[in-house]
């Protein structure tokens, strides 16, 4: 099933706007959350088909939220792409171990983002 609904989780209004702009221009429906707790609530209420997750946020960080989602039987089928300024290979590996399907480094390249979404969405 092609991905249509995407949840962006990022504490930066600039980053949320940037990603939303790319996605909406390409026909996606976007919801945003600015922290992990808000994200978990929105995942349950909005039922997104994909989550773009920042790592460095107040409260629970993106790795922790990704792990919570991956371990929840109701939510674990929703793929997560981590979008982070943390660009070390160890961060990428850790993110994937927490349950993320992919890891992109900010600033996210629009073409790369859309290609990764297409790969996950079939």
Order of alpha helices (4+ residues) and beta strands (2+ residues): beta-alpha-beta-alpha-beta-alpha-beta-alpha-beta-alpha
